[in-house]
Amino acid sequence: MLAPFFSLVGCAPQASACVFLLAPLVLLGPEQYLSVFKVEQLQAPAFLSCKLGSPASNIGLVFFGFYCLLIGHLIFRSAFLPRILGALMGFAGLGWLTFPAPPLAKYLSPYILTPGVLGEGSLMLWLHVLWLHVMGVNVRRWKEQASVAAERQ
């Protein structure tokens, strides 16, 4: 329950970042009512809005990093998915957690994006293409693993 919570909470800063990045289109648009302002008076809030979009997005990535860590932990401990997927998701989460420190994230930028793409991409590929379309669900094995997991609790 904690993983979906972090994912959902991380959506709010991401949505606000989108609003910040769309605001300059309105401020610098061709609407008649904006003609009462000087160009410089409109450019300053438009630029500020663009600058606020990045920190808001970084805050959302932190929550998404915790989500990836939790999902990676759950996958690693389960017997339903390969453990390598859990490890890749954990590394992806660690990469997203560097974004609160922009200088560190900028320094590690190509290296922290790779685990994110690999972890989340491989999980998506496994769940969608391989598991659902190619392999399908082995109902007997699913019930066996579910009963073993129930006995552990």
C-alpha positions as CSV (number, residue, x, y, z in Angstrom):
1,M,0.0,0.0,0.0
2,L,3.0,2.3,0.6
3,A,4.2,2.0,-3.0
4,P,1.0,3.2,-4.7
5,F,0.9,6.0,-2.1
6,F,4.3,7.3,-3.1
7,S,3.4,7.0,-6.8
8,L,0.2,8.9,-6.3
9,V,1.7,11.6,-4.2
10,G,4.5,12.0,-6.8
11,C,2.0,12.8,-9.5
12,A,1.0,16.1,-7.8
13,P,4.4,17.8,-8.2
14,Q,4.7,16.4,-11.7
15,A,1.3,17.9,-12.6
16,S,2.3,21.3,-11.1
17,A,5.5,21.2,-13.1
18,C,3.5,20.8,-16.2
19,V,1.4,23.9,-15.2
20,F,4.5,25.9,-14.6
21,L,5.9,25.0,-18.0
22,L,2.7,25.8,-19.8
23,A,2.2,29.2,-18.1
24,P,4.6,31.1,-20.4
25,L,2.5,30.1,-23.4
26,V,-0.4,32.0,-21.8
27,L,1.7,34.9,-20.5
28,L,3.4,35.5,-23.8
29,G,0.4,34.7,-26.0
30,P,-1.4,37.0,-28.4
31,E,-4.4,37.8,-26.2
32,Q,-5.5,41.4,-26.4
33,Y,-5.8,41.9,-22.6
34,L,-2.0,41.3,-22.3
35,S,-1.2,44.4,-24.4
36,V,-1.6,46.6,-21.3
37,F,1.7,45.2,-20.0
38,K,5.2,45.9,-21.3
39,V,7.0,43.0,-22.8
40,E,9.5,43.0,-20.0
41,Q,6.7,42.7,-17.5
42,L,5.4,39.6,-19.1
43,Q,8.8,38.0,-19.7
44,A,9.9,38.1,-16.1
45,P,7.0,35.9,-14.8
46,A,7.2,33.7,-17.8
47,F,10.9,33.1,-17.1
48,L,10.2,32.5,-13.4
49,S,7.5,30.0,-14.3
50,C,10.0,28.1,-16.4
51,K,12.5,28.1,-13.6
52,L,9.9,26.8,-11.1
53,G,9.0,23.8,-13.3
54,S,12.3,22.0,-12.8
55,P,12.3,21.9,-8.9
56,A,8.7,20.8,-8.9
57,S,9.5,18.0,-11.3
58,N,12.5,17.0,-9.1
59,I,10.3,16.7,-6.1
60,G,8.0,14.3,-8.0
61,L,11.0,12.2,-9.0
62,V,11.9,11.8,-5.3
63,F,8.5,10.2,-4.6
64,F,8.8,8.1,-7.7
65,G,12.3,7.0,-6.5
66,F,10.7,5.7,-3.3
67,Y,8.0,4.0,-5.3
68,C,10.7,2.2,-7.5
69,L,12.6,1.1,-4.4
70,L,9.5,-0.4,-2.8
71,I,8.4,-2.1,-6.0
72,G,11.9,-3.4,-6.5
73,H,11.9,-4.8,-3.0
74,L,8.6,-6.5,-3.5
75,I,9.6,-8.0,-6.8
76,F,13.0,-9.2,-5.4
77,R,11.2,-11.0,-2.5
78,S,8.4,-12.5,-4.5
79,A,8.6,-15.7,-6.5
80,F,6.4,-14.5,-9.3
81,L,8.8,-12.3,-11.2
82,P,12.6,-12.7,-11.9
83,R,14.7,-11.1,-9.1
84,I,16.8,-9.2,-11.7
85,L,13.7,-7.1,-12.3
86,G,13.6,-6.2,-8.6
87,A,17.2,-5.3,-8.6
88,L,16.9,-3.1,-11.7
89,M,13.9,-1.3,-10.2
90,G,15.9,-0.7,-6.9
91,F,18.8,0.8,-8.9
92,A,16.3,2.9,-10.8
93,G,14.8,4.2,-7.5
94,L,18.3,5.1,-6.2
95,G,18.9,7.0,-9.4
96,W,15.7,9.0,-9.0
97,L,16.6,9.8,-5.4
98,T,19.6,11.9,-6.5
99,F,17.3,14.6,-8.0
100,P,16.8,16.6,-4.8
101,A,20.5,17.7,-5.2
102,P,20.5,19.2,-8.7
103,P,24.3,19.5,-8.9
104,L,24.7,15.8,-8.1
105,A,21.9,14.8,-10.5
106,K,23.5,16.9,-13.2
107,Y,26.9,15.4,-12.6
108,L,25.5,11.9,-12.7
109,S,22.9,12.6,-15.3
110,P,23.7,10.0,-18.0
111,Y,24.5,7.4,-15.5
112,I,21.4,7.7,-13.3
113,L,19.0,7.8,-16.2
114,T,20.2,4.4,-17.6
115,P,19.1,2.3,-14.6
116,G,15.7,4.0,-14.7
117,V,15.2,3.2,-18.3
118,L,16.6,-0.3,-17.9
119,G,14.6,-1.1,-14.7
120,E,11.3,0.3,-15.7
121,G,11.6,-0.7,-19.3
122,S,12.5,-4.3,-18.5
123,L,9.6,-4.5,-16.0
124,M,7.2,-3.1,-18.6
125,L,8.5,-5.5,-21.2
126,W,8.3,-8.5,-18.9
127,L,4.8,-7.7,-17.7
128,H,3.3,-6.7,-21.0
129,V,5.0,-8.6,-23.8
130,L,6.5,-11.7,-22.3
131,W,4.1,-12.5,-19.5
132,L,0.8,-11.6,-20.9
133,H,1.2,-12.2,-24.6
134,V,3.9,-14.9,-25.0
135,M,4.0,-17.0,-21.8
136,G,0.6,-16.4,-20.4
137,V,-0.3,-17.3,-16.8
138,N,0.4,-20.8,-15.6
139,V,-2.6,-21.2,-13.3
140,R,-1.2,-24.3,-11.5
141,R,2.1,-22.6,-10.7
142,W,0.4,-19.4,-9.7
143,K,-1.8,-21.3,-7.1
144,E,1.2,-23.2,-5.8
145,Q,3.2,-20.0,-5.3
146,A,0.2,-18.2,-3.7
147,S,-0.3,-21.1,-1.3
148,V,3.4,-21.0,-0.3
149,A,3.3,-17.3,0.2
150,A,0.1,-17.6,2.3
151,E,1.8,-20.3,4.5
152,R,4.7,-17.9,5.2
153,Q,2.4,-15.3,6.7
